[in-house]
């Protein structure tokens, strides 16, 4: 951890998110801390390092779950699924999140010193101090959450532990030998930071006087727009912090951790409070099913928080497209995942009378065709056949290019990207997604059901209401007879988890959800293949090999060797 601090003087990061005419230009290139502590642009550069390392939808950690396998032998998630996960090798580690914690802690020292002048106008200066301090505290909480999600667990002592919590900057020669807090103490420390940030941040960045929060009400509205106008709307806000509190509370309440109704209540209340500002159930965005297929989707209303729209590229598509359209087909959804999609009637596919294993994709939930390239699918101007006669798209026809399961990934890919035979490409823009409203609806549904069952009313909504709206948007036939048949908390829990599996698929959630729910990590990955005459199940594409203690991920071995106070999780 010390090495992370040594380079902070030279690693100032500036991004296109900055837009303010009140800053003076830097007139020299030598940036020591005395200079940074008085120069606005340099100081903000330190803060903006807190925006690096945000977790987006492109990890493809599903290759380590029952939802997918990778056809790349060197894929890190494939390797841990097959038994290589250890304290020395863990591609899901987030111990590096502490680097961003120290960046924002250094920025907070600068803010608290009171030497920065963001503007000659005192009101503008005060509002910049408020807002940027709120950003830093919120980002500190978020990066601690990332570390907690990846490294919380039962220590060798038998206690449920969280992670160290750092509220001060520590220089390179300082003492980093800090013990882990208990799990609940870590959660509470994160919550405290989120709550403090909420007293400083605007709920939304806006140019409208009607959107000004009470704690900014005494400031000049025209000056307020300079500090909290729409030019900052990709930065962390009060709305985002409330959503993150809901995510944290759901995680903490989960069976593998506190299994605590109080945290389910925090999750449900925070989620519903935000959802009611967009109209509650009626605010579920129709475009939320496919939030990635055009540049305009970023403005559909599905995003709680996203990154900026990038330039035209085809990198993800080159990795994921089937080989006949010049991709490498790296991530292959499993038959396990495909079976999670119900019939269009809403009945589970494997239990429905209308399911035909020889016509397995007929009359299925429309989301299946949107998220998975199936045998016979039309895709990127071609028909993709993964069975006999499929050429290079056929299962296992080209090692490390062709599917290993009978399926290719479709979700997250831009269908208008073209990868030409001559090596040229027609790229399209992409953007990072950090939080979607659909996730927030599902957080509410899970928490509300755990509190009081399918029809527990919280702030005007129930879990049944939410799941009904999500399934209707998906194209499930109405009335939804299957949903209506569900009465118990246990059956609704299973349905909510299945809907979460589908709706948030391939966005990096399943890897963590299995762990927080305490569900087996060792479900064998299956495939499905047309042999020319029939569809046949391939019962064992990959046999997962997680240790029984892998519900809780290890602390990096290098850290526990350096710091005697840092207790390792049991088994590692």
C-alpha positions as CSV (number, residue, x, y, z in Angstrom):
1,X,0.0,0.0,0.0
2,X,2.9,2.4,0.6
3,X,3.9,2.2,-3.0
4,X,0.5,3.6,-4.0
5,X,1.2,6.8,-2.1
6,X,4.8,7.5,-3.5
7,X,3.5,8.5,-6.9
8,X,0.7,10.7,-5.9
9,X,2.6,13.9,-6.7
10,X,3.0,13.0,-10.4
11,X,-0.3,11.1,-11.1
12,X,-2.7,14.1,-11.2
13,X,-5.5,13.1,-13.4
14,X,-7.7,15.6,-15.2
15,X,-10.8,14.5,-17.1
16,X,-13.4,16.0,-19.4
17,X,-15.8,16.1,-16.5
18,X,-14.3,19.4,-15.3
19,X,-16.1,22.5,-16.6
20,X,-15.7,25.7,-14.7
21,X,-14.5,29.1,-15.9
22,X,-13.5,30.3,-12.4
23,X,-10.3,28.3,-12.3
24,X,-6.9,30.0,-13.0
25,X,-4.5,28.2,-15.3
26,X,-1.5,26.4,-13.9
27,X,1.6,28.5,-14.7
28,X,4.3,25.9,-13.8
29,X,4.8,22.2,-14.1
30,X,6.4,21.5,-10.7
31,X,3.6,20.2,-8.5
32,X,4.6,19.6,-4.9
33,X,2.0,19.4,-2.1
34,X,2.4,23.0,-1.0
35,X,1.5,24.0,-4.6
36,X,-1.3,21.6,-4.9
37,X,-2.8,22.7,-1.6
38,X,-3.3,26.2,-3.0
39,X,-4.0,25.6,-6.7
40,X,-7.6,24.8,-7.6
41,X,-7.0,22.8,-10.7
42,X,-4.3,20.7,-9.1
43,X,-6.3,20.1,-6.0
44,X,-9.3,19.0,-8.1
45,X,-7.0,16.7,-10.0
46,X,-6.4,14.8,-6.7
47,X,-10.2,14.5,-6.1
48,X,-10.8,13.2,-9.6
49,X,-8.5,10.2,-8.9
50,X,-11.4,9.1,-6.7
51,X,-13.4,8.7,-9.9
52,X,-10.9,6.1,-11.3
53,X,-11.6,2.5,-10.6
54,X,-15.4,2.8,-10.6
55,X,-16.9,-0.6,-11.2
56,X,-18.7,-0.8,-14.5
57,X,-20.6,-3.5,-16.5
58,X,-17.6,-4.8,-18.4
59,X,-15.9,-7.2,-16.0
60,X,-17.5,-10.3,-17.5
61,X,-17.0,-12.1,-14.2
62,X,-20.0,-14.3,-15.2
63,X,-17.3,-16.6,-16.6
64,X,-16.7,-17.6,-13.0
65,X,-20.4,-18.4,-12.4
66,X,-23.1,-20.7,-13.6
67,X,-24.2,-18.1,-16.2
68,X,-21.2,-18.4,-18.6
69,X,-17.9,-19.9,-19.6
70,X,-15.0,-18.3,-21.4
71,X,-13.5,-20.0,-24.5
72,X,-10.2,-18.4,-23.6
73,X,-8.0,-20.8,-21.7
74,X,-6.1,-17.9,-20.1
75,X,-9.2,-16.1,-18.9
76,X,-8.7,-15.2,-15.2
77,X,-12.3,-15.9,-14.2
78,X,-12.2,-19.3,-16.0
79,X,-9.1,-20.1,-14.0
80,X,-10.6,-19.3,-10.6
81,X,-13.8,-21.2,-11.5
82,X,-11.6,-24.3,-12.2
83,X,-9.8,-24.1,-8.9
84,X,-7.0,-21.5,-9.1
85,X,-8.6,-18.9,-6.7
86,X,-6.1,-18.2,-3.9
87,X,-4.7,-15.3,-1.9
88,X,-2.0,-15.1,-4.5
89,X,-4.3,-15.2,-7.6
90,X,-7.6,-13.4,-7.4
91,X,-8.8,-11.4,-10.4
92,X,-11.8,-10.2,-8.4
93,X,-9.7,-8.6,-5.7
94,X,-10.5,-4.9,-5.0
95,X,-7.8,-4.2,-2.5
96,X,-6.5,-1.6,-4.9
97,X,-9.6,0.5,-4.0
98,X,-7.7,1.8,-1.0
99,X,-5.5,3.7,-3.4
100,X,-8.5,5.9,-4.3
101,X,-9.3,6.2,-0.6
102,X,-6.0,7.8,0.0
103,X,-6.4,10.2,-2.9
104,X,-9.7,11.5,-1.6
105,X,-8.4,11.7,2.0
106,X,-5.5,13.9,0.7
107,X,-8.0,16.1,-1.0
108,X,-10.1,16.4,2.2
109,X,-7.0,17.5,4.0
110,X,-6.6,20.3,1.4
111,X,-10.2,21.3,1.7
112,X,-10.1,21.4,5.4
113,X,-7.0,23.5,5.4
114,X,-9.1,26.2,3.8
115,X,-6.4,27.6,1.5
116,X,-8.0,26.8,-1.8
117,X,-9.8,29.6,-3.6
118,X,-12.1,28.2,-6.3
119,X,-13.4,31.6,-7.1
120,X,-13.0,35.2,-6.0
121,X,-16.7,35.2,-5.2
122,X,-17.1,34.0,-1.6
123,X,-20.5,32.4,-2.2
124,X,-19.2,30.4,-5.1
125,X,-16.1,29.5,-3.2
126,X,-18.1,28.2,-0.2
127,X,-20.4,26.1,-2.5
128,X,-17.4,24.6,-4.3
129,X,-16.0,23.6,-0.9
130,X,-19.3,22.0,0.1
131,X,-19.9,20.1,-3.0
132,X,-16.4,18.8,-3.6
133,X,-16.0,17.8,0.1
134,X,-19.3,15.9,-0.4
135,X,-17.9,14.2,-3.5
136,X,-14.7,13.1,-1.7
137,X,-16.5,11.7,1.3
138,X,-19.0,9.8,-0.9
139,X,-16.2,8.4,-3.0
140,X,-14.3,7.4,0.1
141,X,-17.4,5.4,1.2
142,X,-17.8,3.9,-2.2
143,X,-14.3,2.6,-2.5
144,X,-14.5,1.1,0.9
145,X,-17.7,-0.6,-0.2
146,X,-15.9,-2.1,-3.2
147,X,-13.2,-3.5,-0.9
148,X,-15.8,-4.8,1.6
149,X,-17.8,-6.6,-1.2
150,X,-14.7,-8.4,-2.3
151,X,-12.9,-9.1,0.9
152,X,-15.4,-9.3,3.8
153,X,-15.7,-12.7,5.4
154,X,-15.2,-14.9,8.4
155,X,-11.6,-14.5,9.6
156,X,-9.4,-17.1,11.0
157,X,-10.7,-16.0,14.4
158,X,-14.2,-17.1,13.4
159,X,-15.5,-13.5,13.5
160,X,-17.3,-11.9,10.6
161,X,-14.9,-9.1,9.5
162,X,-15.0,-6.2,7.2
163,X,-12.0,-4.2,6.0
164,X,-9.8,-1.4,7.5
165,X,-11.5,2.0,7.3
166,X,-9.2,4.9,6.5
167,X,-10.4,8.4,7.2
168,X,-7.0,10.1,7.0
169,X,-4.2,10.4,4.5
170,X,-1.2,8.3,5.3
171,X,2.1,9.3,3.8
172,X,4.6,6.8,2.4
173,X,6.4,6.4,5.7
174,X,3.2,6.2,7.8
175,X,1.7,3.2,9.6
176,X,-0.5,1.1,7.4
177,X,-0.7,-1.8,9.8
178,X,-4.4,-1.4,10.5
179,X,-6.7,-4.2,11.7
180,X,-9.9,-5.0,9.9
181,X,-13.1,-3.7,11.5
182,X,-16.0,-6.0,12.2
183,X,-18.3,-6.4,9.2
184,X,-21.1,-4.4,10.8
185,X,-18.7,-1.6,12.0
186,X,-17.4,-1.3,8.4
187,X,-20.9,-1.1,7.1
188,X,-21.7,1.6,9.6
189,X,-18.6,3.6,8.8
190,X,-19.5,3.5,5.1
191,X,-23.1,4.6,6.0
192,X,-21.8,7.5,8.1
193,X,-19.7,8.8,5.2
194,X,-22.7,8.5,2.8
195,X,-24.9,10.3,5.3
196,X,-22.4,13.1,5.7
197,X,-22.0,13.4,2.0
198,X,-25.8,13.8,1.7
199,X,-25.6,17.0,3.8
200,X,-23.2,18.5,1.2
201,X,-24.1,17.3,-2.2
202,X,-27.0,18.5,-4.4
203,X,-29.6,15.8,-4.9
204,X,-29.2,16.4,-8.7
205,X,-27.0,18.7,-10.8
206,X,-29.5,21.1,-12.3
207,X,-30.0,24.6,-13.7
208,X,-33.5,24.8,-12.3
209,X,-34.2,26.9,-9.2
210,X,-36.9,24.4,-8.2
211,X,-34.2,21.7,-7.8
212,X,-32.1,23.5,-5.3
213,X,-31.9,21.6,-2.0
214,X,-32.6,23.2,1.3
215,X,-29.0,23.3,2.4
216,X,-28.2,25.5,-0.7
217,X,-31.4,27.6,-0.4
218,X,-29.7,30.7,1.0
219,X,-27.2,31.0,-1.9
220,X,-27.7,33.1,-5.0
221,X,-29.4,30.8,-7.6
222,X,-27.3,32.1,-10.5
223,X,-24.1,31.4,-8.5
224,X,-25.5,28.0,-7.6
225,X,-25.6,27.1,-11.3
226,X,-21.9,27.8,-11.6
227,X,-21.2,25.2,-8.9
228,X,-24.0,22.6,-9.3
229,X,-25.3,23.1,-12.8
230,X,-25.9,20.4,-15.4
231,X,-22.3,20.6,-16.5
232,X,-21.4,18.3,-13.5
233,X,-24.2,15.7,-14.0
234,X,-21.8,12.8,-14.4
235,X,-20.3,13.3,-11.0
236,X,-21.6,11.7,-7.8
237,X,-24.7,13.3,-6.4
238,X,-27.1,13.0,-3.5
239,X,-29.4,10.8,-5.7
240,X,-26.5,8.5,-6.5
241,X,-25.4,8.3,-2.8
242,X,-29.0,7.2,-1.7
243,X,-28.9,4.5,-4.4
244,X,-25.5,3.3,-3.2
245,X,-26.8,3.2,0.4
246,X,-29.6,0.9,-0.8
247,X,-27.1,-1.3,-2.5
248,X,-24.9,-1.4,0.6
249,X,-27.8,-2.2,2.9
250,X,-29.0,-5.0,0.7
251,X,-25.5,-6.5,0.7
252,X,-25.2,-6.2,4.5
253,X,-28.6,-7.7,5.1
254,X,-27.9,-10.8,2.9
255,X,-27.8,-14.3,4.3
256,X,-24.0,-14.7,4.1
257,X,-23.5,-11.6,6.2
258,X,-25.8,-10.1,8.8
259,X,-29.1,-11.6,7.6
260,X,-30.7,-8.6,9.3
261,X,-34.1,-7.1,8.8
262,X,-33.0,-3.7,9.8
263,X,-30.7,-3.4,6.8
264,X,-33.4,-4.7,4.6
265,X,-35.5,-1.8,5.8
266,X,-32.7,0.7,5.0
267,X,-32.4,-0.8,1.6
268,X,-36.2,-0.7,0.9
269,X,-36.7,2.8,2.2
270,X,-33.7,4.4,0.3
271,X,-34.7,2.6,-2.9
272,X,-38.3,3.5,-2.7
273,X,-37.6,7.1,-1.8
274,X,-35.6,7.5,-5.0
275,X,-38.1,5.5,-7.1
276,X,-41.0,7.7,-6.0
277,X,-39.2,10.7,-7.4
278,X,-39.5,9.2,-10.9
279,X,-43.1,8.1,-10.5
280,X,-42.7,4.8,-8.6
281,X,-43.7,1.7,-10.6
282,X,-44.7,3.9,-13.6
283,X,-41.1,5.2,-13.8
284,X,-39.8,1.8,-15.0
285,X,-38.2,2.8,-18.3
286,X,-39.3,0.8,-21.3
287,X,-35.8,1.1,-22.9
288,X,-34.3,-0.3,-19.7
289,X,-34.2,-3.8,-21.3
290,X,-31.7,-2.7,-23.9
291,X,-29.9,0.3,-22.5
292,X,-26.8,-0.2,-24.7
293,X,-27.9,-0.5,-28.3
294,X,-27.7,3.2,-29.4
295,X,-26.1,6.5,-28.3
296,X,-29.5,7.8,-27.3
297,X,-30.1,5.1,-24.7
298,X,-27.9,6.9,-22.2
299,X,-30.6,9.6,-22.0
300,X,-33.6,7.2,-21.8
301,X,-34.0,7.7,-18.0
302,X,-32.6,4.3,-17.1
303,X,-29.3,5.6,-15.7
304,X,-28.9,6.6,-12.1
305,X,-25.2,7.0,-12.8
306,X,-23.1,6.5,-15.9
307,X,-19.8,7.6,-17.4
308,X,-19.4,9.8,-20.4
309,X,-20.1,8.6,-24.0
310,X,-16.9,7.3,-25.5
311,X,-15.6,7.6,-29.0
312,X,-16.4,5.1,-31.7
313,X,-14.8,1.7,-31.2
314,X,-15.5,-2.0,-31.6
315,X,-13.3,-3.5,-28.9
316,X,-16.0,-5.3,-26.9
317,X,-17.7,-6.5,-30.1
318,X,-14.4,-7.9,-31.5
319,X,-14.1,-9.9,-28.3
320,X,-17.7,-11.1,-28.1
321,X,-19.1,-11.4,-31.7
322,X,-19.4,-14.9,-33.2
323,X,-16.4,-15.9,-35.4
324,X,-18.5,-15.7,-38.7
325,X,-18.9,-12.0,-38.1
326,X,-15.2,-11.7,-37.2
327,X,-15.4,-11.8,-33.4
328,X,-13.7,-14.1,-31.0
329,X,-16.8,-15.3,-29.2
330,X,-15.1,-15.1,-25.8
331,X,-18.0,-15.3,-23.4
332,X,-20.5,-18.1,-23.9
333,X,-23.7,-18.1,-21.9
334,X,-24.6,-21.5,-20.4
335,X,-27.7,-23.7,-20.8
336,X,-28.1,-23.0,-17.0
337,X,-28.6,-19.3,-17.8
338,X,-30.9,-20.0,-20.8
339,X,-33.1,-22.2,-18.6
340,X,-33.6,-19.3,-16.2
341,X,-35.8,-17.6,-18.9
342,X,-39.4,-18.5,-18.5
343,X,-41.9,-19.2,-21.2
344,X,-43.7,-16.2,-22.6
345,X,-46.6,-17.3,-20.5
346,X,-44.5,-16.6,-17.4
347,X,-44.2,-20.2,-16.3
348,X,-40.7,-21.5,-15.7
349,X,-39.5,-23.2,-18.9
350,X,-38.6,-26.5,-17.4
351,X,-42.0,-26.8,-15.7
352,X,-44.3,-25.6,-18.4
353,X,-46.4,-27.9,-20.5
354,X,-45.7,-25.9,-23.6
355,X,-41.9,-26.3,-23.5
356,X,-40.5,-28.5,-26.3
357,X,-36.9,-29.5,-25.8
358,X,-36.6,-29.9,-29.6
359,X,-37.9,-26.4,-30.2
360,X,-36.4,-24.9,-27.0
361,X,-36.6,-21.3,-28.0
362,X,-40.1,-21.1,-29.2
363,X,-42.6,-19.1,-27.1
364,X,-39.9,-18.1,-24.6
365,X,-39.5,-14.9,-22.6
366,X,-38.5,-12.2,-25.3
367,X,-35.5,-11.2,-23.2
368,X,-33.8,-14.5,-24.2
369,X,-33.5,-13.5,-27.8
370,X,-32.3,-10.0,-26.8
371,X,-29.5,-11.2,-24.5
372,X,-28.3,-14.5,-26.1
373,X,-27.3,-15.4,-29.6
374,X,-29.2,-18.7,-30.1
375,X,-28.9,-21.4,-32.7
376,X,-30.5,-20.0,-35.8
377,X,-30.4,-16.3,-34.6
378,X,-30.1,-13.5,-37.0
379,X,-27.2,-11.4,-35.8
380,X,-25.0,-8.6,-37.3
381,X,-26.3,-9.3,-40.8
382,X,-25.8,-13.1,-40.6
383,X,-27.6,-16.2,-39.4
384,X,-25.6,-17.8,-36.6
385,X,-25.9,-21.6,-36.4
386,X,-24.1,-23.2,-33.5
387,X,-25.0,-26.8,-34.4
388,X,-24.2,-29.1,-37.2
389,X,-23.7,-27.1,-40.4
390,X,-22.8,-24.0,-38.5
391,X,-19.3,-23.7,-40.0
392,X,-16.9,-21.7,-37.8
393,X,-19.8,-20.8,-35.4
394,X,-20.5,-24.4,-34.7
395,X,-19.7,-25.5,-31.1
396,X,-16.0,-26.2,-30.6
397,X,-15.2,-25.9,-34.3
398,X,-12.3,-23.3,-33.7
399,X,-10.6,-23.5,-30.3
400,X,-10.8,-20.2,-28.5
401,X,-13.1,-18.6,-31.1
402,X,-16.2,-20.8,-31.4
403,X,-18.7,-21.3,-28.6
404,X,-18.2,-24.1,-26.1
405,X,-21.9,-24.1,-24.9
406,X,-23.9,-23.6,-28.0
407,X,-24.5,-19.9,-27.3
408,X,-22.9,-16.6,-27.9
409,X,-23.3,-13.3,-25.9
410,X,-25.6,-10.6,-27.3
411,X,-26.2,-8.4,-24.3
412,X,-24.1,-5.2,-23.9
413,X,-23.1,-5.4,-27.6
414,X,-23.9,-2.7,-30.2
415,X,-25.7,-4.5,-33.0
416,X,-24.7,-1.7,-35.4
417,X,-21.0,-2.4,-35.1
418,X,-19.4,-4.1,-38.1
419,X,-16.1,-6.0,-38.2
420,X,-15.3,-6.4,-41.8
421,X,-13.4,-9.3,-43.4
422,X,-10.5,-6.9,-44.4
423,X,-9.9,-6.0,-40.8
424,X,-11.6,-2.6,-41.0
425,X,-14.4,-1.8,-38.5
426,X,-17.4,0.4,-38.2
427,X,-17.3,1.3,-34.5
428,X,-19.9,2.8,-32.3
429,X,-19.9,4.7,-29.0
430,X,-20.1,2.9,-25.6
431,X,-20.4,4.2,-22.0
432,X,-19.7,2.8,-18.6
433,X,-22.7,2.1,-16.4
434,X,-22.4,2.3,-12.6
435,X,-26.0,2.1,-11.5
436,X,-29.3,1.6,-13.3
437,X,-32.9,2.2,-12.1
438,X,-33.7,-1.4,-12.9
439,X,-31.2,-2.5,-10.2
440,X,-32.8,-0.1,-7.8
441,X,-36.3,-1.6,-8.4
442,X,-34.8,-5.1,-7.8
443,X,-33.1,-3.9,-4.6
444,X,-36.5,-2.7,-3.4
445,X,-38.3,-5.9,-4.4
446,X,-35.7,-8.1,-2.7
447,X,-35.7,-6.1,0.5
448,X,-39.4,-5.5,0.7
449,X,-40.1,-9.3,0.3
450,X,-37.6,-10.2,3.0
451,X,-39.3,-7.7,5.4
452,X,-42.9,-8.8,5.0
453,X,-43.4,-11.0,1.9
454,X,-44.7,-10.4,-1.6
455,X,-47.4,-7.8,-0.6
456,X,-45.6,-5.8,2.1
457,X,-46.4,-2.2,1.3
458,X,-43.5,0.2,1.6
459,X,-43.8,3.8,0.5
460,X,-46.6,2.9,-1.9
461,X,-45.0,-0.2,-3.5
462,X,-44.7,-3.9,-3.0
463,X,-42.3,-6.5,-4.3
464,X,-45.2,-8.0,-6.3
465,X,-45.8,-4.6,-7.9
466,X,-42.2,-4.3,-9.0
467,X,-41.8,-7.8,-10.4
468,X,-45.1,-7.5,-12.2
469,X,-43.9,-4.3,-13.9
470,X,-40.5,-5.8,-14.8
471,X,-42.1,-8.9,-16.3
472,X,-44.7,-7.0,-18.2
473,X,-42.0,-4.8,-19.7
474,X,-40.1,-7.9,-20.7
475,X,-43.1,-9.2,-22.7
476,X,-44.5,-11.8,-20.4
477,X,-48.1,-12.5,-21.3
478,X,-50.6,-10.6,-19.2
479,X,-52.3,-11.4,-16.9
480,X,-49.2,-13.0,-15.3
481,X,-50.7,-16.2,-14.0
482,X,-47.5,-17.5,-12.5
483,X,-46.8,-14.3,-10.5
484,X,-50.3,-14.4,-9.3
485,X,-49.9,-17.9,-8.0
486,X,-47.0,-16.9,-5.8
487,X,-48.0,-16.5,-2.2
488,X,-45.1,-17.2,0.1
489,X,-42.0,-15.2,0.8
490,X,-39.8,-18.2,-0.2
491,X,-41.4,-18.5,-3.6
492,X,-41.2,-14.8,-4.2
493,X,-37.6,-14.8,-3.2
494,X,-36.8,-17.4,-5.8
495,X,-38.6,-15.4,-8.5
496,X,-36.9,-12.1,-7.5
497,X,-33.5,-13.8,-7.6
498,X,-34.3,-15.2,-11.0
499,X,-35.5,-11.8,-12.3
500,X,-32.3,-10.2,-11.0
501,X,-30.3,-12.9,-12.8
502,X,-32.0,-12.1,-16.1
503,X,-32.3,-8.3,-15.8
504,X,-28.8,-7.6,-14.5
505,X,-27.1,-10.4,-16.5
506,X,-23.6,-9.9,-17.7
507,X,-23.3,-6.6,-15.8
508,X,-21.0,-8.1,-13.1
509,X,-23.7,-8.9,-10.4
510,X,-24.1,-12.6,-10.5
511,X,-20.5,-13.3,-9.2
512,X,-21.3,-11.4,-6.0
513,X,-25.0,-12.3,-5.7
514,X,-24.2,-16.0,-5.4
515,X,-21.9,-15.3,-2.6
516,X,-24.1,-13.0,-0.6
517,X,-27.0,-15.4,-0.9
518,X,-24.9,-18.3,0.2
519,X,-25.8,-20.3,-3.0
520,X,-23.4,-23.0,-4.2
521,X,-20.6,-21.8,-6.5
522,X,-20.1,-25.2,-7.9
523,X,-23.0,-25.7,-10.2
524,X,-21.6,-27.4,-13.3
525,X,-21.9,-25.3,-16.5
526,X,-24.0,-27.0,-19.2
527,X,-24.4,-26.5,-22.9
528,X,-27.1,-27.3,-25.5
529,X,-26.3,-28.5,-29.0
530,X,-28.2,-29.3,-32.2
531,X,-26.5,-32.5,-33.6
532,X,-28.3,-32.3,-36.9
533,X,-31.3,-34.4,-35.9
534,X,-32.0,-33.3,-32.3
535,X,-31.1,-30.9,-29.6
536,X,-29.0,-32.6,-26.9
537,X,-27.9,-31.3,-23.6
538,X,-24.1,-31.3,-22.8
539,X,-24.2,-31.9,-19.1
540,X,-20.7,-30.9,-18.3
541,X,-19.0,-28.1,-20.1
542,X,-17.0,-27.0,-17.0
543,X,-17.0,-28.6,-13.6
544,X,-16.5,-25.8,-11.1
545,X,-14.0,-26.3,-8.4
546,X,-14.4,-23.7,-5.6
547,X,-13.3,-24.4,-2.1
548,X,-16.2,-24.4,0.4
549,X,-14.8,-21.2,2.0
550,X,-14.8,-19.4,-1.3
551,X,-18.0,-17.6,-0.4
552,X,-15.7,-15.2,1.2
553,X,-12.8,-14.0,-0.9
554,X,-9.2,-13.8,0.4
555,X,-7.2,-10.7,1.4
556,X,-4.1,-10.5,-0.9
557,X,-1.3,-12.6,0.5
558,X,1.2,-9.8,0.0
559,X,-0.8,-7.6,2.3
560,X,-1.2,-10.1,5.1
561,X,2.6,-10.8,5.0
562,X,3.4,-7.1,5.3
563,X,0.9,-6.2,7.9
564,X,0.6,-8.4,11.0
565,X,-2.7,-6.7,12.1
566,X,-4.5,-7.7,8.9
567,X,-6.4,-10.9,9.6
568,X,-6.9,-13.3,6.7
569,X,-10.3,-14.9,5.9
570,X,-10.6,-18.5,7.0
571,X,-9.2,-21.1,4.6
572,X,-6.8,-18.9,2.6
